């Protein structure tokens, strides 16, 4: 009985500790300014993707009472819900797509419309 209590207490504590996000939010991705002259912008944008581990961690946090309360307290609950619904991933893909599209257009224009 004590083992189950200790494990449950540890899990509740750890899910509360996992609430801080360092990734951009959906609003920041929507306001992303494309600069095709920056060679590192593509990699930086790709680093903002939500990984499989992030999905799992996000699910654990949202299904625990402690994680949900702490997410509400630190202001990450809305972003976590967007990750769960898939709108965060869609916004990420669209931002990457429009960046590639604009950079290809600029490269084409430089080549043929000097």
C-alpha positions in Angstrom: 0.0 0.0 0.0 2.8 2.4 0.9 4.5 1.7 -2.4 1.4 2.7 -4.4 1.1 5.9 -2.4 4.7 6.8 -2.9 4.5 6.1 -6.7 1.2 8.1 -7.0 2.7 11.0 -5.1 5.8 11.0 -7.2 3.8 10.9 -10.4 1.6 13.8 -9.3 4.7 15.8 -8.3 6.5 15.1 -11.6 3.6 16.0 -13.8 3.4 19.3 -12.0 7.1 19.9 -12.7 6.7 19.4 -16.4 4.5 22.4 -17.1 7.0 25.0 -18.4 7.1 25.4 -22.2 9.9 26.9 -24.2 8.4 26.4 -27.6 6.7 29.3 -29.5 3.0 29.6 -29.2 0.5 29.5 -32.1 0.2 33.3 -32.0 3.9 33.7 -32.4 4.0 31.2 -35.3 1.2 33.1 -37.0 3.2 36.4 -36.7 6.5 34.8 -38.0 8.4 37.1 -40.3 10.2 35.4 -43.1 13.8 36.4 -43.8 15.2 34.3 -46.6 18.6 35.8 -46.3 19.0 34.2 -42.9 20.5 30.7 -43.5 19.6 29.5 -40.0 15.9 30.5 -40.0 14.8 27.2 -41.5 16.5 25.1 -38.8 15.3 27.5 -36.1 11.7 27.1 -37.4 12.0 23.3 -37.6 13.3 23.2 -34.0 9.9 24.6 -32.9 8.1 21.4 -34.0 6.3 19.3 -31.4 8.0 16.0 -31.0 6.4 12.6 -30.1 7.8 12.9 -26.6 6.2 16.3 -26.3 2.8 14.9 -27.3 3.1 12.2 -24.6 4.3 14.6 -21.9 1.5 17.0 -22.9 -1.1 14.2 -22.6 0.2 13.2 -19.2 0.0 16.7 -17.9 -3.5 17.3 -19.2 -4.9 14.1 -17.8 -3.5 14.7 -14.3 -5.3 17.1 -12.0 -2.1 18.6 -10.7 -0.7 19.1 -14.2 -3.9 20.8 -15.3 -4.0 23.1 -12.3 -0.4 24.1 -12.7 -0.8 24.6 -16.5 -3.7 26.9 -15.7 -1.6 28.7 -13.1 1.4 29.2 -15.4 -0.6 30.1 -18.5 0.3 27.1 -20.7 -3.1 25.4 -20.6 -4.4 27.0 -23.8 -1.3 26.0 -25.8 -1.4 22.5 -24.4 -5.0 22.2 -25.6 -3.9 23.4 -29.0 -1.2 20.7 -29.1 -3.8 18.1 -28.1 -6.3 19.2 -30.8 -3.6 19.3 -33.5 -4.0 23.0 -34.3 -0.4 23.7 -33.1 1.0 21.1 -35.6 -1.1 22.5 -38.4 0.1 26.1 -37.7 3.7 24.8 -37.6 3.3 23.0 -41.0 1.7 26.1 -42.6 4.3 28.4 -41.3 7.1 26.2 -42.7 5.2 25.8 -46.0 4.7 29.5 -46.5 8.3 30.2 -45.6 9.6 27.7 -48.2 7.1 29.1 -50.8 8.2 32.7 -50.3 11.9 31.8 -50.3 11.6 29.8 -53.5 9.7 32.7 -55.1 12.3 35.2 -54.1 15.1 33.0 -55.4 13.2 32.6 -58.7 12.6 36.3 -59.0 16.3 37.1 -58.4 17.3 34.6 -61.0 14.9 35.6 -63.8 13.8 39.2 -63.0 17.0 41.1 -62.1 
